[in-house]
Amino acid sequence: MSRPRVAVLIPCYNEEVAIPGVVAAFRAALPDARVFAYDNNSVDGTTAAARAAGALIGREALQGKGHVVRRMFADIEADIYVLVDGDGTYDATAAPAMVGLLREGRLDMVTAIRVSEAAHAYRRGHRTGNTLLTGLVAALFGARVTDMLSGYRVFSRRFVKSFPALTGGFETETELTVHALQLAMPLGEMETAYSERPAGSASKLRTVQDGLRILRFILMLVKDERPLPFFCAAAMAMFVLGVGLGVPVITAFLRTGLVPRLPTAIVSAALVALSFLSVACGLILDSVGRGRREMKRLAYLAVGAPE
């Protein structure tokens, strides 16, 4: 097989302390690869530090990791893409093995499963949140990814060039995972070391806020990608509530011939009617969603298979 073109993609925001080590480590681990550092409106010396370390520099004005990933995927041409955070927490020496796994298995995505003994590297709140959110996605879309929020991945060209990249923030890892699961892509995983940030650098993650944003994004994905169960669940809730409100009214009417609580009767009837409408919406949107998945699958197949 011919030697593939490999690109290392590093989205970074205010990583002046960490980025030189990240660039140097990946240049050493993958000497034939081009290393790109895309700056996202940093106010420190991130760009200068990355350039001095040997990275090719790009910029994205829209704030958020998802916007940077979208820009990198659009700009950069390669056969294999290594995506890694610029905070110095991921093990660059694992990159050749991850690339090798992708090539040998003709896979479309290899995810690094973070393994760390350092309490401050992988904090309990982040670990718990990752487990819960990964489990939720596994239940909804398939249990094929162990560490959904890992920021260290290797992709084939056809994954990158068929990825819609609709989100703008830290939800991008969730979108990457669901895209692969929805199209039933061949996937792989590899355990890698996960370490603390270099001294003097600070994390941009907010455990609760970012976790809630990711949860909201998952719910939106369920609405878009699994509309029938989503709207059927809403229909069931409205139907049960409507029947619960309506039973006393119907019982009173059968006993006395009167409707003593007319507003309750109206609300009950409206909820039951809305439940049937919700099911109808789910059926229609399920057909629309199937068409969208077919179009995404065709876009994915239009790009050559990994070699």
C-alpha positions, 0 to 999 in steps of 0.5 A: 500500500502507498504511504497515506497522507497524515494530518494532525489537527489541533484546535486550540484556545489560549494554550500558549503553555501547552501547545509547543509540547503538543506540536513537538510530540506529534511531529516526533511521533508522526514525522511524515505528518503535517501538523496543523494548529488552528487558533480560536481567538486566543488572547495569549501567544498560542499562535506564535508558540505553535508556529515556533514549534513547527505547526502550520497555522490556521484560524477560525473566528467563530468561537467554539471547538465545533466551529474549529473542527468544521473549519479544519475538516473543510480546509485540510486535505489528507488520507488520515486525520488525527484530531487531538486537543491542544492541552497536552493531556493526550499521549502522542506516542500512541498515534502511530498505533492508532493510525496503524489500527485504522489502516489495518482494519480499514476503519473510519474512526479510532477513539482513544480510551482515556486511562489515567491514575492521576486524580487531577487529570481525569476528575471524578465529575468529568469521569462520571459525566462521561460515563452517564452520557456515553451510556445514554448515547449507547442506549439510543444509538448503539453501544460501540464507543466506550469513551464518547467525549474523548478528544483524541481520535483518528479518522479516515478521509471519507469520515471527515469529508462526509461529516456535517459538523453542525454543532459549534461547541464541546458537543462536537465529540458527541456529534462525531460519535453519533455520525459514526453510529448512525452510518454503521461505520467500522470503528475501533478503540485503543486505550491511551494514557491521559495525563495532567495539563502542563503547569501554568495552563488552565482547563476551559471545561465546565463540568456542569454547564458543558454536561448540560449542553451535551445532554441537551444536544443528545436530546436534539439528536434523538429528536432529529435522528430517532423521531418516532420513539421521541414523539411516541414517548411525548404522545404517551406522556400526554395520553396518560395525563389526558386520561388521568384528568378525564376519568373523573370528569367522565365518571361524574358525567355518567353518574349525574349527566353533568360536566362539573369541570368543563375546563378540565374536560377541555384540557383532557380532550386536547391532551389526548388529541395532541398525543395522536398528533404527536404520533403522526408527527413521529411517523412523518419525521421518521420517513424524513429521517430515513431519507436524510440517513440515506443521503448521508450514507451516499455522501459517505460512500462517494469518498474513497475507502481507506487504504 
